[in-house]
Amino acid sequence: PPSTSGGNCTESILWDFGKGKDGAHPLAGLIRDTSGSLYGTTGGGGTYGGGTTNIVAYPGGTVFELTPALSRGGKWTESILWDFGKGTDGFSPFAGLIMDTESNLYGTTFLGGIYNAPADPAGTRGGGTVFKIASAVLAASPAQLNFGNVVAAKTSKPKKVTLSNKGTLAAQISNLTVTAPFTIAGGKNTCSGKTIALKKTCAFYVEFAPTAVGPV
């Protein structure tokens, strides 16, 4: 929107598709989660997409996530959540997605699957699938942090927290935040701005800085 009434709106390109294997032909709309990330599908392209002019005749397509930039005006980050076209998982996901309360994604592919028919001269096929993409699941260790007795207005020693990806997708972590009187410590942080692969871990440190004297 314009900064002043009657002014001009501003357009920003968040992502350009078609370079490499990031997908092509994003035909459907987007959905947004509470953190501001955007999710959608491309009808072609990706790892198994073989054509760019006729997306019906060539298998492929992706489900993607676009993560907001860490700073205003910065670059967004794309993560491919699924590449279609390998095996019988379907391909050409022309429609958009829906998300449940646990952040699992659901959608359809126009073609492919077990009953997909061979291509005819017109480039059409039969079949199609309904799919679910499970969300990434990050488990923290330890589950609780004990900072001991900390004098008010002082800061505790940093405590290490390890996150393990126990889900079925790679986890894209844009940033880490905590609420006062806790802070993300300045030690080594291998989580912020990183992609955590399946069964892999990252770590960061948390400090406790009480502002008032607690009960004795």
Phi and psi in degrees as a GROMACS rama.xvg file:
@    title "Ramachandran Plot"
@    xaxis  label "Phi"
@    yaxis  label "Psi"
@TYPE xy
-68.3962  151.324  PRO-2
-73.2306  -23.9514  SER-3
-128.545  154.544  THR-4
-59.8177  130.533  SER-5
85.3972  -2.1471  GLY-6
-78.1948  -179.547  GLY-7
-88.1008  142.701  ASN-8
-73.3864  163.363  CYS-9
-120.697  132.73  THR-10
-102.614  137.745  GLU-11
-128.268  132.334  SER-12
-85.531  114.959  ILE-13
-82.4261  -31.454  LEU-14
-158.587  139.699  TRP-15
-107.54  120.307  ASP-16
-88.6038  159.122  PHE-17
107.129  -5.08562  GLY-18
-100.168  118.864  LYS-19
77.7097  -138.802  GLY-20
-115.467  33.4364  LYS-21
-84.4876  0.930569  ASP-22
102.653  166.143  GLY-23
-152.459  155.287  ALA-24
63.4874  66.3404  HIS-25
-78.1233  91.8909  PRO-26
-83.7021  -29.6935  LEU-27
-95.2794  173.803  ALA-28
-79.1486  -174.241  GLY-29
-117.815  158.757  LEU-30
-122.356  159.084  ILE-31
-130.653  137.967  ARG-32
-95.6893  -178.798  ASP-33
-69.8071  -18.6651  THR-34
-88.7236  -4.98802  SER-35
97.2442  -1.14048  GLY-36
-72.361  146.41  SER-37
-109.502  143.337  LEU-38
-128.916  141.635  TYR-39
-165.042  -173.746  GLY-40
-126.938  153.38  THR-41
-115.172  136.152  THR-42
-71.3718  -19.8416  GLY-43
-144.003  -169.225  GLY-44
75.6744  -163.948  GLY-45
87.344  -170.387  GLY-46
-62.398  -37.3469  THR-47
-108.64  9.76556  TYR-48
-82.8201  124.304  GLY-49
-105.849  -2.99809  GLY-50
-142.761  156.147  GLY-51
-117.975  -17.4574  THR-52
-99.663  -29.7005  THR-53
-128.349  92.297  ASN-54
-75.5896  -11.2076  ILE-55
-80.3278  -35.7818  VAL-56
-79.1069  -16.8219  ALA-57
-121.806  125.944  TYR-58
-61.1293  158.191  PRO-59
146.687  -165.137  GLY-60
112.507  157.731  GLY-61
-141.568  162.335  THR-62
-111.485  129.977  VAL-63
-128.792  160.198  PHE-64
-126.08  135.732  GLU-65
-111.984  119.104  LEU-66
-99.9388  131.782  THR-67
-58.9784  154.461  PRO-68
-64.8804  150.777  ALA-69
-70.9635  -24.4234  LEU-70
-131.575  153.138  SER-71
-58.934  128.616  ARG-72
85.6163  -1.97286  GLY-73
-79.292  179.176  GLY-74
-83.9756  139.041  LYS-75
-77.1511  162.369  TRP-76
-119.904  131.288  THR-77
-100.113  136.961  GLU-78
-125.415  130.17  SER-79
-85.3074  115.183  ILE-80
-84.6843  -27.815  LEU-81
-158.877  139.255  TRP-82
-106.695  121.084  ASP-83
-90.3565  157.083  PHE-84
112.081  -5.10913  GLY-85
-101.943  116.958  LYS-86
81.1932  -142.57  GLY-87
-111.901  28.4784  THR-88
-81.0256  -3.63875  ASP-89
94.1982  170.855  GLY-90
-158.018  171.427  PHE-91
59.7302  65.6891  SER-92
-79.9008  88.078  PRO-93
-75.9173  -27.7213  PHE-94
-87.5829  170.763  ALA-95
-82.7831  -168.307  GLY-96
-119.422  161.042  LEU-97
-126.337  157.949  ILE-98
-130.674  136.018  MET-99
-90.8912  -176.495  ASP-100
-68.917  -14.5611  THR-101
-101.6  12.8878  GLU-102
70.3727  17.3389  SER-103
-76.6787  143.37  ASN-104
-105.386  143.711  LEU-105
-132.401  144.616  TYR-106
-167.86  -170.83  GLY-107
-132.794  152.475  THR-108
-109.456  142.366  THR-109
-72.2819  -29.5007  PHE-110
-137.251  175.996  LEU-111
84.4448  -167.281  GLY-112
93.7676  -172.686  GLY-113
-64.1524  -37.0952  ILE-114
-103.278  23.3098  TYR-115
-64.4806  134.259  ASN-116
-92.8051  156.54  ALA-117
-62.0221  154.657  PRO-118
-67.6035  140.115  ALA-119
-102.008  175.447  ASP-120
-58.0265  -25.4677  PRO-121
-80.4832  -6.29781  ALA-122
82.9753  20.791  GLY-123
-103.165  155.019  THR-124
-139.594  168.193  ARG-125
-106.141  -173.776  GLY-126
99.8729  -148.534  GLY-127
122.168  158.263  GLY-128
-141.121  160.137  THR-129
-109.721  131.041  VAL-130
-128.116  159.611  PHE-131
-128.128  134.66  LYS-132
-115.979  112.998  ILE-133
-71.5446  149.326  ALA-134
-77.8534  159.956  SER-135
-70.4931  142.051  ALA-136
-121.573  116.036  VAL-137
-105.809  126.287  LEU-138
-109.238  132.04  ALA-139
-95.454  140.819  ALA-140
-137.744  124.886  SER-141
-73.7406  161.396  PRO-142
-71.9328  -24.8112  ALA-143
-134.085  149.721  GLN-144
-114.9  131.87  LEU-145
-111.789  109.645  ASN-146
-89.571  -4.79179  PHE-147
71.3417  -159.215  GLY-148
-84.201  123.357  ASN-149
-124.091  127.451  VAL-150
-66.6312  137.094  VAL-151
-56.967  139.818  ALA-152
74.9058  1.00648  ALA-153
-103.727  170.892  LYS-154
-120.059  136.763  THR-155
-70.6198  169.81  SER-156
-70.5691  144.502  LYS-157
-66.8652  142.753  PRO-158
-113.682  136.384  LYS-159
-84.6241  137.403  LYS-160
-122.83  130.622  VAL-161
-110.656  130.466  THR-162
-105.424  130.192  LEU-163
-114.815  132.411  SER-164
-84.9187  104.447  ASN-165
-106.437  12.8172  LYS-166
-88.9457  -155.904  GLY-167
-115.836  3.70185  THR-168
-131.361  156.097  LEU-169
-65.0334  144.523  ALA-170
-104.343  121.787  ALA-171
-95.9169  114.11  GLN-172
-104.144  111.229  ILE-173
-78.3764  -43.4214  SER-174
-161.338  160.523  ASN-175
-115.766  133.284  LEU-176
-135.686  150.56  THR-177
-135.971  162.056  VAL-178
-98.1558  148.429  THR-179
-60.8391  144.262  ALA-180
-93.2053  25.6439  PRO-181
-100.625  150.884  PHE-182
-139.841  152.915  THR-183
-76.0031  120.563  ILE-184
-70.72  164.536  ALA-185
-84.4339  7.86626  GLY-186
-73.3552  -171.813  GLY-187
-61.3734  127.785  LYS-188
-125.316  108.038  ASN-189
-102.515  16.1588  THR-190
-106.744  -49.1039  CYS-191
-60.7654  129.136  SER-192
71.3119  17.3199  GLY-193
-116.972  159.401  LYS-194
-105.215  122.075  THR-195
-99.5114  111.4  ILE-196
-68.7567  167.714  ALA-197
-57.5582  134.405  LEU-198
66.0295  13.7545  LYS-199
-103.619  168.837  LYS-200
-130.31  163.389  THR-201
-141.843  170.355  CYS-202
-146.866  154.173  ALA-203
-152.157  175.33  PHE-204
-124.213  145.397  TYR-205
-123.331  140.589  VAL-206
-118.158  155.594  GLU-207
-119.266  123.242  PHE-208
-129.285  84.0179  ALA-209
-63.6444  143.673  PRO-210
-104.897  -8.37124  THR-211
-144.076  159.922  ALA-212
-76.39  129.637  VAL-213
-85.2537  178.362  GLY-214
-65.5752  145.262  PRO-215
